[in-house]
Amino acid sequence: MVHELQNGQIILGGGGHARVVRDTLRALGWLARVRGVVALSMSEAERVALGLPYLGADAVLESWAGTGIELINAVGSVGATIRRRELYERCRGMGFGFATLIHPSAWLAGDVEPGAGSQLMAKALVQSGVAVGENVLINSGAIVEHDCRLGAHVHVASGAVLCGGVCVGEGAHVGAGAVVRQGIGIGAGAVIGAGAVVVRNVRDGAVVMGCPAGERVR
Ligand SMILES: CC(C)(COP(=O)(O)OP(=O)(O)OC[C@H]1O[C@@H](n2cnc3c(N)ncnc32)[C@H](O)[C@@H]1OP(=O)(O)O)[C@@H](O)C(=O)NCCC(=O)NCCS
């Protein structure tokens, strides 16, 4: 089994983002490299929808550590990014490397080098001078303008717009369709609600929403 999987790729996660990842791999011509999917559990319907071999739960990864197989983080997030982050860090700790995915329809300025394991999904747009940390997800149609800085594990969800020079701290989530004004700082682990318009800095761990975005009182 180990021998068969050498130099292939394994997808981690079997939900909706995994299907988006599968289609990105197909568009890149990489789908034949995929040996299967590792996920905590997958229903029969999920297995049929994904159409890739189910290899088992996370524990099966141990036998492939150090074989050269590459992982792809296909755990999505609709708010806190902690599950994507924990999985990535645990697997890195086991010695795995993660593939960097750039959909052929994504546009990336020539001076941008995405961090290891980052994913730019279909029609994402990343302009000059942007720093992209490891395990960052820039989802479908998101726009990251010039000179933004995205810390590790950030998720810029579908259709969000970061104006120039926005700084997003580690593990923050910028919700679908949100707009962040130029030069704003978003703290580590913060969650920006879908459709929010962010015009003031956001502190670490805060949840903000609305227009103009305000912090939720817990
Ligand atoms: C902001 C967010 C994290 C809050 O999630 P939650 O804690 O489960 O919040 P709830 O759904 O319980 O809603 C709590 C209240 O906030 C309001 N609310 C929730 N999300 C909101 C948003 N994005 N903008 C404005 N108000 C929002 C709800 O209407 C509700 O108001 P009420 O108490 O007056 O009824 C979530 O709604 C959100 O926007 N997540 C981002 C989703 C996303 O980006 N998906 C992308 C996948 S690619």
The ligand as an ORCA input file, in Angstrom:
! r2SCAN-3c Opt
* xyz 0 1
  C     -21.147     36.026     11.237
  C     -21.402     34.545     11.427
  C     -20.064     33.826     11.680
  C     -22.309     34.369     12.622
  O     -22.655     33.023     12.731
  P     -23.518     32.538     14.020
  O     -22.732     32.804     15.262
  O     -23.920     31.133     13.756
  O     -24.719     33.543     14.010
  P     -26.301     33.248     13.918
  O     -26.666     32.664     12.593
  O     -26.698     32.514     15.157
  O     -26.895     34.715     13.957
  C     -26.783     35.537     15.103
  C     -27.387     36.887     14.758
  O     -26.501     37.565     13.850
  C     -27.177     37.841     12.609
  N     -26.211     37.570     11.536
  C     -25.571     36.393     11.301
  N     -24.727     36.526     10.297
  C     -24.825     37.794      9.866
  C     -24.201     38.515      8.833
  N     -23.266     37.932      8.042
  N     -24.502     39.811      8.659
  C     -25.442     40.397      9.453
  N     -26.081     39.751     10.468
  C     -25.774     38.474     10.656
  C     -28.372     36.903     12.577
  O     -29.404     37.447     11.776
  C     -28.726     36.831     14.031
  O     -29.419     38.011     14.391
  P     -30.576     37.982     15.520
  O     -29.904     37.556     16.797
  O     -31.053     39.393     15.547
  O     -31.582     37.011     15.046
  C     -22.041     33.889     10.171
  O     -23.411     34.197     10.046
  C     -21.350     34.276      8.883
  O     -21.646     35.283      8.236
  N     -20.388     33.415      8.496
  C     -19.628     33.545      7.293
  C     -20.124     32.538      6.254
  C     -19.170     32.445      5.111
  O     -18.345     33.297      4.885
  N     -19.257     31.365      4.366
  C     -18.329     31.222      3.265
  C     -18.125     29.844      2.829
  S     -17.134     29.879      1.343
*
